[in-house]
Amino acid sequence: MKTFTTVHAVATNGRGEYLILQRADHRTNPGSWNVVTGYIHERESAEDAALRELKEETNLDGEIIKTTEPFWRDGDDVRWIMVSSLILVKNIDEMKIDPAESQSYKWIKPSDSIIEQSPGMKLSFKYLGLN
């Protein structure tokens, strides 16, 4: 089984809403919704990776409020080790999603049923204590 280590950058606008992105049609799992995700680079902390991915995918900067311990989810042939960080974004007016990554975005509440559609997002919300 292959194993990949990723971060989930769970961005909040400070009003109890959380940012999710819809994957671009040319990527794997096209049209699916998730929080900002990405791989951790060699010698990069999970927190730095979360802030970097948030900036790359949305042009947003923020401050880390909380980071989870690593947790994992097994797929068919892959194990995903994830670390989630809750990030308070500074200025949502600066938001500009990268079209190479995502085709749309929205701000949701933790009670939104869309969270159930992504096992990784569901776990991130759970381990961050958001649901």
BALOBA-1460 file (C-alpha; in Angstrom, 3 decimals):
// residues 131
<rec num="1" residu="m" x="0.000" y="0.000" z="0.000"/>
<rec num="2" residu="k" x="1.359" y="3.413" z="-0.971"/>
<rec num="3" residu="t" x="1.408" y="6.070" z="1.745"/>
<rec num="4" residu="f" x="1.217" y="9.824" z="1.198"/>
<rec num="5" residu="t" x="1.545" y="12.592" z="3.795"/>
<rec num="6" residu="t" x="-0.652" y="15.634" z="3.276"/>
<rec num="7" residu="v" x="-1.957" y="18.721" z="5.016"/>
<rec num="8" residu="h" x="-5.470" y="20.052" z="5.203"/>
<rec num="9" residu="a" x="-5.586" y="23.821" z="5.574"/>
<rec num="10" residu="v" x="-9.006" y="24.536" z="7.081"/>
<rec num="11" residu="a" x="-9.444" y="28.271" z="6.568"/>
<rec num="12" residu="t" x="-11.991" y="30.229" z="8.589"/>
<rec num="13" residu="n" x="-13.175" y="33.781" z="8.065"/>
<rec num="14" residu="g" x="-13.762" y="34.223" z="11.802"/>
<rec num="15" residu="r" x="-17.564" y="34.166" z="11.389"/>
<rec num="16" residu="g" x="-17.992" y="30.429" z="11.889"/>
<rec num="17" residu="e" x="-17.585" y="29.685" z="8.185"/>
<rec num="18" residu="y" x="-14.965" y="27.494" z="6.553"/>
<rec num="19" residu="l" x="-13.553" y="27.576" z="3.044"/>
<rec num="20" residu="i" x="-13.975" y="24.638" z="0.685"/>
<rec num="21" residu="l" x="-12.794" y="24.365" z="-2.910"/>
<rec num="22" residu="q" x="-14.231" y="22.440" z="-5.838"/>
<rec num="23" residu="r" x="-11.539" y="20.548" z="-7.747"/>
<rec num="24" residu="a" x="-10.919" y="21.547" z="-11.359"/>
<rec num="25" residu="d" x="-12.330" y="19.243" z="-14.043"/>
<rec num="26" residu="h" x="-8.902" y="18.191" z="-15.349"/>
<rec num="27" residu="r" x="-7.718" y="16.872" z="-11.956"/>
<rec num="28" residu="t" x="-8.358" y="13.577" z="-10.200"/>
<rec num="29" residu="n" x="-11.761" y="13.530" z="-8.472"/>
<rec num="30" residu="p" x="-13.051" y="16.388" z="-10.674"/>
<rec num="31" residu="g" x="-15.815" y="18.476" z="-9.190"/>
<rec num="32" residu="s" x="-15.354" y="17.128" z="-5.666"/>
<rec num="33" residu="w" x="-15.274" y="19.501" z="-2.713"/>
<rec num="34" residu="n" x="-12.599" y="19.645" z="-0.023"/>
<rec num="35" residu="v" x="-10.645" y="22.051" z="2.123"/>
<rec num="36" residu="v" x="-7.297" y="23.285" z="0.812"/>
<rec num="37" residu="t" x="-5.002" y="20.257" z="0.640"/>
<rec num="38" residu="g" x="-1.464" y="19.533" z="-0.418"/>
<rec num="39" residu="y" x="1.707" y="17.583" z="0.136"/>
<rec num="40" residu="i" x="4.328" y="18.396" z="2.729"/>
<rec num="41" residu="h" x="7.722" y="19.130" z="1.168"/>
<rec num="42" residu="e" x="10.927" y="17.613" z="2.510"/>
<rec num="43" residu="r" x="12.010" y="19.340" z="5.742"/>
<rec num="44" residu="e" x="8.847" y="21.475" z="5.778"/>
<rec num="45" residu="s" x="6.661" y="21.586" z="8.864"/>
<rec num="46" residu="a" x="2.995" y="20.691" z="8.518"/>
<rec num="47" residu="e" x="2.077" y="24.214" z="9.620"/>
<rec num="48" residu="d" x="4.317" y="25.838" z="7.015"/>
<rec num="49" residu="a" x="2.900" y="23.495" z="4.361"/>
<rec num="50" residu="a" x="-0.681" y="24.426" z="5.319"/>
<rec num="51" residu="l" x="0.069" y="28.158" z="5.073"/>
<rec num="52" residu="r" x="1.930" y="27.659" z="1.772"/>
<rec num="53" residu="e" x="-0.882" y="25.605" z="0.229"/>
<rec num="54" residu="l" x="-3.480" y="28.152" z="1.350"/>
<rec num="55" residu="k" x="-1.468" y="30.944" z="-0.289"/>
<rec num="56" residu="e" x="-0.823" y="28.966" z="-3.502"/>
<rec num="57" residu="e" x="-4.413" y="27.838" z="-3.981"/>
<rec num="58" residu="t" x="-6.342" y="30.904" z="-2.766"/>
<rec num="59" residu="n" x="-3.903" y="33.820" z="-2.423"/>
<rec num="60" residu="l" x="-4.940" y="34.085" z="1.245"/>
<rec num="61" residu="d" x="-2.649" y="34.594" z="4.223"/>
<rec num="62" residu="g" x="-3.573" y="33.597" z="7.718"/>
<rec num="63" residu="e" x="-2.609" y="32.653" z="11.228"/>
<rec num="64" residu="i" x="-2.617" y="29.081" z="12.496"/>
<rec num="65" residu="i" x="-5.051" y="28.679" z="15.384"/>
<rec num="66" residu="k" x="-4.725" y="24.929" z="15.938"/>
<rec num="67" residu="t" x="-3.025" y="21.898" z="14.387"/>
<rec num="68" residu="t" x="-4.051" y="18.283" z="14.851"/>
<rec num="69" residu="e" x="-1.895" y="15.303" z="15.582"/>
<rec num="70" residu="p" x="-1.370" y="13.196" z="12.443"/>
<rec num="71" residu="f" x="-4.245" y="10.858" z="11.565"/>
<rec num="72" residu="w" x="-4.856" y="8.610" z="8.606"/>
<rec num="73" residu="r" x="-7.440" y="7.267" z="6.246"/>
<rec num="74" residu="d" x="-7.040" y="4.193" z="4.101"/>
<rec num="75" residu="g" x="-8.320" y="4.237" z="0.530"/>
<rec num="76" residu="d" x="-8.447" y="1.321" z="-1.869"/>
<rec num="77" residu="d" x="-4.694" y="1.095" z="-2.476"/>
<rec num="78" residu="v" x="-3.453" y="4.182" z="-0.636"/>
<rec num="79" residu="r" x="-3.002" y="5.324" z="2.950"/>
<rec num="80" residu="w" x="-3.347" y="9.072" z="3.467"/>
<rec num="81" residu="i" x="-1.572" y="10.440" z="6.541"/>
<rec num="82" residu="m" x="-3.032" y="13.864" z="7.235"/>
<rec num="83" residu="v" x="-2.293" y="16.799" z="9.508"/>
<rec num="84" residu="s" x="-4.986" y="19.481" z="9.651"/>
<rec num="85" residu="s" x="-4.502" y="23.102" z="10.618"/>
<rec num="86" residu="l" x="-7.227" y="25.595" z="11.419"/>
<rec num="87" residu="i" x="-6.204" y="28.932" z="9.902"/>
<rec num="88" residu="l" x="-7.819" y="32.310" z="10.547"/>
<rec num="89" residu="v" x="-7.537" y="34.193" z="7.262"/>
<rec num="90" residu="k" x="-6.609" y="37.842" z="7.424"/>
<rec num="91" residu="n" x="-8.291" y="39.440" z="4.426"/>
<rec num="92" residu="i" x="-10.806" y="37.459" z="2.379"/>
<rec num="93" residu="d" x="-10.945" y="40.301" z="-0.152"/>
<rec num="94" residu="e" x="-7.530" y="39.085" z="-1.374"/>
<rec num="95" residu="m" x="-9.006" y="35.697" z="-2.368"/>
<rec num="96" residu="k" x="-8.256" y="34.459" z="-5.857"/>
<rec num="97" residu="i" x="-8.484" y="30.728" z="-6.495"/>
<rec num="98" residu="d" x="-5.907" y="29.057" z="-8.710"/>
<rec num="99" residu="p" x="-7.808" y="27.724" z="-11.763"/>
<rec num="100" residu="a" x="-5.191" y="24.987" z="-12.194"/>
<rec num="101" residu="e" x="-6.360" y="23.599" z="-8.835"/>
<rec num="102" residu="s" x="-9.994" y="24.578" z="-8.360"/>
<rec num="103" residu="q" x="-13.018" y="25.775" z="-10.307"/>
<rec num="104" residu="s" x="-15.118" y="27.208" z="-7.488"/>
<rec num="105" residu="y" x="-15.226" y="27.908" z="-3.765"/>
<rec num="106" residu="k" x="-17.685" y="28.552" z="-0.993"/>
<rec num="107" residu="w" x="-17.793" y="29.257" z="2.707"/>
<rec num="108" residu="i" x="-19.716" y="26.670" z="4.708"/>
<rec num="109" residu="k" x="-20.833" y="26.031" z="8.269"/>
<rec num="110" residu="p" x="-19.665" y="22.868" z="10.074"/>
<rec num="111" residu="s" x="-23.229" y="21.538" z="9.857"/>
<rec num="112" residu="d" x="-23.215" y="21.621" z="6.023"/>
<rec num="113" residu="s" x="-23.985" y="18.175" z="4.596"/>
<rec num="114" residu="i" x="-21.306" y="18.597" z="1.899"/>
<rec num="115" residu="i" x="-18.713" y="17.665" z="4.534"/>
<rec num="116" residu="e" x="-20.053" y="14.106" z="4.460"/>
<rec num="117" residu="q" x="-19.029" y="13.788" z="0.780"/>
<rec num="118" residu="s" x="-15.293" y="13.896" z="1.563"/>
<rec num="119" residu="p" x="-13.964" y="11.402" z="4.133"/>
<rec num="120" residu="g" x="-10.765" y="13.413" z="4.593"/>
<rec num="121" residu="m" x="-12.600" y="16.706" z="5.098"/>
<rec num="122" residu="k" x="-14.965" y="15.012" z="7.543"/>
<rec num="123" residu="l" x="-12.006" y="13.739" z="9.573"/>
<rec num="124" residu="s" x="-10.317" y="17.156" z="9.517"/>
<rec num="125" residu="f" x="-13.426" y="18.835" z="10.905"/>
<rec num="126" residu="k" x="-13.739" y="16.093" z="13.522"/>
<rec num="127" residu="y" x="-10.135" y="16.260" z="14.733"/>
<rec num="128" residu="l" x="-10.177" y="20.061" z="14.782"/>
<rec num="129" residu="g" x="-13.333" y="19.905" z="16.949"/>
<rec num="130" residu="l" x="-15.457" y="21.764" z="14.403"/>
<rec num="131" residu="n" x="-18.451" y="19.428" z="14.242"/>
